[in-house]
Amino acid sequence: MIVRRLARPLLSAIFISGGIAAIRHPEGHKPLADRAKPYLEKVGVPTDDMETVIRANGAAMVAGGAMLATGKLPRLSSLGLLASLVPTTLTHDFWNLSDPGEKQAQQVQFFKNLSLMGGLLLASVDTAGKPGLSYRAGMAADSVGRTAHTAKLEAKLAAANAKNALPI
């Protein structure tokens, strides 16, 4: 569908451009990455070399963005991008700031990330018009249930016919 062909690259653009910037200039991302350290440590990410962490995250964003943009494993790539966005979003803690200008800037970034998360969640469940696994599993279960019900009715009918049959 044309909407998917347009929407996926549009959603991916910020991740690809941001990822390239992180790979090429990790020092510019260091203040934000340092604020993300506590969250990264909680999930087991080693934080002794933050420049490598920044570049690795940038590479993940480029790879995930490119995969989503081209439609290669779009559901999985959108979940990966979503996961990479969580620590960044948590660092935009505008509720702890007193400077109105900085508070507004961080609030805008926070809500922009939430909006991106919403788009990525939609992309992660988009089956491109094909039934998803849960739907197919439900249909298979219904089919088995209908078959069992039909077999039970046919057995009852056969038993009743045998009972009412004339002896030979």
N, C-alpha and C positions, 0 to 999 in steps of 0.2 A: 504494500500500500504506500502511496506517495507520502502520506503524513509521517510514517515511520522513517522513510528514507530522508526526510527533511529534519525530523525531530531528533533523531539519534545523533547526527553530527552537530546539531546546534547545542544539544545538552553536553556533548563531549568537548566542545571547543574550549571551555574554561579549564578543564582538566588537562588537556593537551598543552595549552599555552602556559598554564601554571606549572605543569610538570617540567617542561623545557626550561622555564626560568629557574626552577629549583635545581635542576641538574647543572645548568651553566653558572649560576650565581648563588650557591648555597648560603653564602655569608649574609645575603639580604633577607633570608628566611630564618636566621638564627634567633632573633628576639622572640618570634612567635614559637619557634620550635622549643626554646628554653621554657616557655610558659606551658608547653604541652608535656614536658618531661614527667611530671607526676602521673599523668594519665598513661603515658607510654610505659612507664615502669610497672604500673599496676597490671598491665597485660603481658609483661615479660619482655618488652623490647629493650635491648641494651642501649643505654644512653650515654656511654662514656665517649663516643665519637659521634656527636650530633651532626657533623657535616655529612658523614656517611648515611645517617638516618634520613637526613633531608634529601640527599640524592636518591636514595632507595625509594623514598616516598614519591619523589618526582618521576622516577622511572616507572613505578607502579601506576601513577596517574597517566603518564603518556601511553603505556601499554593498554591499560583499561579503557582509556578514552578512545584510542585507535580501534580497539576491538568493538566497542560500542558503536562508534561512528560507522564502521564498515559492516556491522551486523554479524560479526563473528562472536558466538557465545554471548549475545547481548544481555541475557538475564544474569549470567554469572559475572560478567564484567561490570554491570551496574551495581551488583552487590559488593564487589571489590572496591569500586569507587566510593560507594556509600561508607564502607568501613574506613577507608582512608580519610574521609571527611569528618568523622566523629571527633577525633582529638583536636583538630583545627577549630571546629565549631565551639568546643568547650573552652578554648583559650580566649574567645571573644567575650570575656566576662564583664560586660558593660555595667552590670548591677553593682560592681565593686568600685566603679570610677566616680570621681567627684567633678572632674573637668567636663563641662557640658559638651564641648566640641569633640573631645576624645570619646566621651560616652556615646554620643550620637554616631560617630564613625564606627565604633565597635558594635553598636546595636544594628546598624545597617549590615555589617559583615555577618553578624550572627543570624539575622533573618534571611539574608541571601543564602547562607549555607543551609538553613532549614528548608528553604524553597528548593534548592538543588537536591536535598535529601528526598523531598516529596517527588520530584521528577524521577530520581533514581529508583525510588520504591515502585513507582508506576512502571518504569522500564523493566524492573526485575520480575514483575508478574505478567508482563505482556507476552502472550503466546502467539502473537502474529496471526490471530484468527484461527489457530489450531487449538483443539481442546487441550487443556492442561492435564497433568498427571492425576490430580485429585478428581477431575471430572471423568477421566477415562476409568479410573479405579471404581468410582461410584457406578458408572454405567456397567462395568463388568460385574459388580456385585448385584446390581438390579437384574442383570441377565441371568445370573446363577439362581437368584431368588425366584424369578419367573419360571425358569426351567424346572426347579424343584417343585413349585406349586403346580405346574402343569402335569408333571409326572405323578404327583399325589392324586390329582383329580382323575387322571387316566387309570390309575390303579384302582381307585374306588369304583369307577365306571366298569372296569373289567370284572371286578369282584361281584358287582351287582348283576352284570350280564351273565356271569357264570352261575350265580345263585338262581336266576330266573330262567335259565336255559332248560329246555325240555330234555328229559333223559332219552338216550338213543336206544 
